[in-house]
Amino acid sequence: MSKILVVEDHADIRRLVRWALEDSGHVLYEAPNGALGLELARTVHPDLVYLDVMMPGGLDGIEVCAQLRKDPTLAHTLIVMLTADAAPQTKAKSLAAGANFFLPKPFSPAKLLELTEVLLKARPKPETLPERE
């Protein structure tokens, strides 16, 4: 059973993700903005984060992604950026910040579930990861 964090300012998108994944056996956590998402990630240590790129407030998704990557306890967390802005520069910024995958909106619940399962199955187990210096 994996822990999945959804950081998204639109309640409808959080609801869609929850609906797509609720029967998958994973534990779901939700945050409505970047600051709360970062705080929750540091508390629950999710295996996978679905992270909206554009969010109001102090931290957008790209900044949250970069901060997650800087935290040694979260550096191996899978991060999927969600966005309605599928511009190449947005994708490049997301990947440069450390995102593993980029999923444009709108997306189908079936595609989200499939992506979740593929990413989590391919993810190395923490005990097999080399020690970081």
Residue pairs with C-beta under 8 A, 6 or more apart in sequence:
1 25
1 26
1 27
2 26
2 27
2 46
2 47
2 48
2 120
3 26
3 27
3 29
3 44
3 45
3 46
3 47
3 48
4 21
4 26
4 27
4 28
4 29
4 46
4 47
4 48
4 49
4 50
4 116
5 28
5 29
5 30
5 31
5 37
5 40
5 41
5 44
5 46
5 48
5 49
5 50
6 14
6 17
6 18
6 28
6 29
6 30
6 31
6 49
6 50
7 30
7 31
7 33
7 34
7 36
7 37
7 40
7 41
7 49
7 50
7 51
7 52
7 55
7 61
7 64
8 14
8 17
8 30
8 31
8 32
8 50
8 51
8 52
8 55
8 82
9 32
9 33
9 52
9 55
9 56
10 52
11 32
13 52
13 82
13 105
14 30
14 32
16 109
16 112
17 28
17 50
17 112
18 28
18 30
19 109
20 109
20 110
20 112
20 113
21 28
21 112
21 113
21 116
22 28
24 113
24 116
24 117
26 116
26 120
29 40
29 44
29 46
31 37
31 39
31 40
33 55
33 56
33 57
33 59
34 55
34 57
34 58
34 59
34 60
34 61
34 63
34 64
35 57
35 58
35 59
37 49
37 51
37 59
37 64
38 59
38 64
38 67
38 68
41 49
41 68
41 74
41 77
42 71
42 73
42 74
45 73
45 74
45 77
46 77
47 77
47 78
47 120
47 123
48 77
48 78
48 79
48 80
48 116
48 119
48 120
48 123
49 68
49 77
49 78
49 79
49 80
50 80
50 82
50 103
51 61
51 64
51 65
51 79
51 80
51 81
51 82
51 99
52 61
52 81
52 82
52 83
53 60
53 61
53 62
53 81
53 82
53 83
53 85
53 90
53 94
54 60
54 61
54 83
54 84
54 85
55 61
59 67
61 81
61 82
61 83
61 94
62 81
62 93
62 94
62 97
63 97
65 79
65 81
65 94
65 97
65 98
65 99
66 97
66 98
68 74
68 75
68 77
68 79
68 98
69 75
69 79
69 97
69 98
72 132
75 132
76 124
76 126
76 129
78 100
78 101
78 119
78 120
78 123
79 98
79 99
79 100
79 101
80 99
80 100
80 101
80 102
80 103
80 115
80 119
81 91
81 94
81 99
81 101
81 102
81 103
82 103
82 105
82 107
83 90
83 94
83 102
83 103
83 104
83 105
84 104
84 105
84 106
86 104
91 102
94 102
95 102
100 119
101 115
101 119
103 111
103 112
103 115
